Every structure is written in structure tokens, then in C-alpha cells.
Amino acid sequence: MNMLEPNNVRYVGLLNKTCRLDVILVSLFPAYSRSFFKKVIIFGRVKVNEQLVLTPKKRLFGLELIEVRFLYRSSFSIYPQRIALDIIYEDVYIIVLNKASGFILHPGFGNSEYTIFNGLLYYYPPNTIIPRAGIVHRLDKDTTGLLIIAKSISIYIKLVEVFRLKKLIREYEGVAFGSLSFSGKIVKPILRNPVKRVCMKADNRGKSSITNYFVKERFPFHTRLRFNLETGRTHQIRIHMVYVKHPFVGDKQYGKVLYNSSSYLYNKLKEPKRQVLHAIKLEVLHPVTFVKMKLESPLTYDILSLLNVLRGTDSLTGGKPSD
């Protein structure tokens, strides 16, 4: 079957100020670009207050009813597939997954099978009509940990707004090369690499990006770190750690330029098959009940094994996490 995007999607938007229609649609459906929605509007697929609108720059004032009708047909087929999803929380509104390493979130050319998207369509078929099958935020293919899924279009829109307004806490843990003594903040814009389009890069011409990091455990040549994001750019933590010359262990895409190996580590343990990064904590108000949800995902076996090896190198903190 072809990938169908929602038809007759309706949303009542309450805006703090006037804003262009195409910009509003991007905020509601961040999986799509502004140029995509310009075409959708021009092709007569959008109504505001039941009136057809053909001008992308039309300004809205708030409380308008927006109706979007579009069908995106991919050149490849996407099928529901039975995939083991580690669900740590579910109710009638949301699903929270513990994502395993090696899973891509969304199908793409050359990756039309065995993605989280495919698994969600099998596990909960109604998500077929939700943008991105209800997946609200991103995790890299080899990054493990918490991922939140909406089970209806209205909940998807609410969660997208929560992320946009930064009304949640997302924390990650990882192991980086080099021994860092102090916690800190990395402020450096990020943009897509113009040469390698699948990669990002730190560049002042990019979008504002802010990462806070906290030292959890120190070793002679490595550091276990906790991260809190103020922005959510693609590959943000990995790019920022490369920028400060402390890439993640196992990050073959970005880190190998600076560090090929750590002799003791790789003599004791095979080189990690992925960047050592895990989405460990998520705090957010439930979009319907408004109860504060605190969800945590324990470190994966490969990360724990790595830490045990590093603790054998006479950890600078005696093998105990630092405050």
C-alpha cells in the first residue's frame, strides 16, 4: 500500500500573534517542510473557516478552523509489520516506547521495512491516519531510549506544541572520549552539511542549538555524561560533543575524525557498534489528564558493559558516579 497522510484534518489554533498560514501548518505537522505546504495551499488543499485559501502568506489571528486535505503517495510501499516494541507506558491517548538500537523511526528510500513506523502501523492501525504514525520527536537509528507516540491527531498536535514550547524535560546519558572535569553548556548553531546531506554540522549560519551537560562519572580517558536539551536539532548532542572535541564512543559517523580508538578500552571490549547514547528520562504533563509523568529507561546492556570495563581502569571517581 502507499503511505497515506491524513485527509480532512481539522485543528482549531489559538495563536498569541498573527502568523502566516504556511508557518502554522509546519508547526502542526513538523514532518513536512514549508515549501511542501506552500504547494499544498496553492493546489487548493487547505481551507480556513471552511473557505478555500490559495495564498500561503495569508495571516491568521487565532481561533480559526483549519482544514487540510492532502495525499502523499510514496514511490515505495509501507506495510504494517510485526516488530517487538518495548512499550513501557500506554493509555488511550499515548504510547511511550523504549527504542532499541538499530531501528530507524521512519521509512525512507532503501529503508521501507522494519522501522518503528511499520511496527506502529501493525500494533495500532488507527495511527495510519496520523502524521508520522504519531511519532512526535526524533531519535537517531542507533540511539536507544524513550520515545513518545500520539494515538490521535488531536493528541499529536498537543504534543507537538509541548515540544515547540519546550514544556518538557528530556535527558540523555552517554560516554564520550576525554576526561571532563566540569559540567557546562554548549551553545553552537547547527545546520545540514551541504556536502553530506545525511549529516549535520556546527556552523554559525545554522539554527540556534543549546545543550547542557553534567559530569556523572570520570575515567582517565573517558567521561560518562548526562545531557539536558534546550533545543532539539537533528544529531544535536553528537554534533555538539564533536564540536568541543569529545565525541561519543562508537560514533563512527562523526567521532572517528578525532579519535580512532582507546587502546585499553578496545583491548578489553570490542568496539561499540553504535554511538553510546541513551534517552534515559522524560518528564511531561500528560496532554489530557495534565498529570506530571516521569518516565525513565535504564541504561542498556552494552552501555553498562562498557562502564564496567572503564571502571577497571582505576576510575578517577573510584567507580562511583560523581555528584
Secondary structure, DSSP 8 states (H G I E B T S, - for coil): ------SSEEEEE--SS-EEHHHHHHHH-TTS-HHHHHHHHHTT-EEETTEE---TT-EE-SSEEEEE------SS----------EEEE-SSEEEEEE-TT--SS-BTTB-SSSHHHHHHHH-GGGGGSGGGGB-S---TT-EEEEEEESSHHHHHHHHHHHHTT-EEEEEEEEEES---S-EEEE--EEE-SSSTT-EEE-TTSB--EEEEEEEEE-SSEEEEEEEESS--TTHHHHHHHHTT--BTT-TTTGGGT-S--HHHHHHS---SS--EEEEEEEEE-TTT--EEEEE----HHHHHHHHHHHTTT-TTTTS---
